[in-house]
Amino acid sequence: MSDFKKFTQANREAWNEAMPHHQKANAGKWDKAFETPGFSVINEPELSLINSLNIEGQKIAHVCCNNGVELMSLKNLGAGECIGFDISDAAIQEAQERASRFGIACEFVQTDIYDIPEKYHGEFDIVYISIGCLGWMPGIQRFFGKVTSLLNESGELFIYEAHPFSEMLPSDDLDNVDPLKIIEPCAASDQFGSFDLNK
Ligand SMILES: C[S@@+](CC[C@H](N)C(=O)[O-])C[C@H]1O[C@@H](n2cnc3c(N)ncnc32)[C@H](O)[C@@H]1O
């Protein structure tokens, strides 16, 4: 196995291990949310960007779709055919089960992004990438080569990403919290205590 493959397979195992914890924390929340017809998890400022793309009827690929709630939201917002790709078996299983339970017509495929089969090449109007994808990729050029191959001639790439570091900062909806103070745990904070970016 190449070093490249070893890297992505290690991520597959890590995400399969992590998913039960995510599911324990969030599954009830997503099930309840999708009981509301037309539910979408996509909020501002991303929503305005999505609206500017005119996704109505568009064929969308979501790479690194995890449990599929964003792709199901795009479908609820009017997208056409929707296909999600993710390396985690557990994430894809959760996505497939929820989409089928709520009758939301999305397809989910378990695959390493680098190995997406050729039958999907040139198929999509939009490739959608959202927060938490790019940082897992061992080769960013090869990744975008694959992403480009999925698009049709007039296809568009949509990226709504964040630097992983920002995950350690307070979320925007917390009041009275210094937005530059690290409050979430990370390996470094265990070692060095908390940081204050104002200092
Ligand atoms: C932070 S999560 C997904 C983020 C998504 N925006 C969300 O909020 O659900 C990152 C996902 O990338 C997937 N992933 C990591 N490396 C991958 C690869 N090489 N191919 C496909 N999926 C990969 C993981 O399995 C995981 O589900």
PDBQT file of the ligand as one rigid body, heavy atoms in Angstrom, charges set to zero:
ROOT
HETATM    1  C1  LIG A 201     -15.359  17.211   9.352  1.00  0.00    +0.000 C 
HETATM    2  S1  LIG A 201     -16.078  15.907   8.440  1.00  0.00    +0.000 S 
HETATM    3  C2  LIG A 201     -17.232  16.526   7.319  1.00  0.00    +0.000 C 
HETATM    4  C3  LIG A 201     -17.557  17.859   7.285  1.00  0.00    +0.000 C 
HETATM    5  C4  LIG A 201     -18.918  18.175   6.781  1.00  0.00    +0.000 C 
HETATM    6  N1  LIG A 201     -18.839  19.487   6.274  1.00  0.00    +0.000 N 
HETATM    7  C5  LIG A 201     -19.918  18.082   7.899  1.00  0.00    +0.000 C 
HETATM    8  O1  LIG A 201     -20.076  19.084   8.610  1.00  0.00    +0.000 OA
HETATM    9  O2  LIG A 201     -20.520  17.032   8.102  1.00  0.00    +0.000 OA
HETATM   10  C6  LIG A 201     -14.779  15.406   7.364  1.00  0.00    +0.000 C 
HETATM   11  C7  LIG A 201     -15.150  14.193   6.540  1.00  0.00    +0.000 C 
HETATM   12  O3  LIG A 201     -14.109  13.968   5.597  1.00  0.00    +0.000 OA
HETATM   13  C8  LIG A 201     -14.082  12.589   5.347  1.00  0.00    +0.000 C 
HETATM   14  N2  LIG A 201     -12.820  12.247   4.693  1.00  0.00    +0.000 N 
HETATM   15  C9  LIG A 201     -11.559  12.414   5.162  1.00  0.00    +0.000 A 
HETATM   16  N3  LIG A 201     -10.660  11.987   4.262  1.00  0.00    +0.000 NA
HETATM   17  C10 LIG A 201     -11.371  11.546   3.182  1.00  0.00    +0.000 A 
HETATM   18  C11 LIG A 201     -11.015  10.980   1.922  1.00  0.00    +0.000 A 
HETATM   19  N4  LIG A 201      -9.758  10.766   1.577  1.00  0.00    +0.000 N 
HETATM   20  N5  LIG A 201     -12.001  10.648   1.075  1.00  0.00    +0.000 NA
HETATM   21  C12 LIG A 201     -13.305  10.848   1.412  1.00  0.00    +0.000 A 
HETATM   22  N6  LIG A 201     -13.706  11.382   2.581  1.00  0.00    +0.000 NA
HETATM   23  C13 LIG A 201     -12.750  11.723   3.452  1.00  0.00    +0.000 A 
HETATM   24  C14 LIG A 201     -14.266  11.964   6.723  1.00  0.00    +0.000 C 
HETATM   25  O4  LIG A 201     -14.683  10.631   6.663  1.00  0.00    +0.000 OA
HETATM   26  C15 LIG A 201     -15.311  12.906   7.338  1.00  0.00    +0.000 C 
HETATM   27  O5  LIG A 201     -16.602  12.420   7.194  1.00  0.00    +0.000 OA
ENDROOT
TORSDOF 0
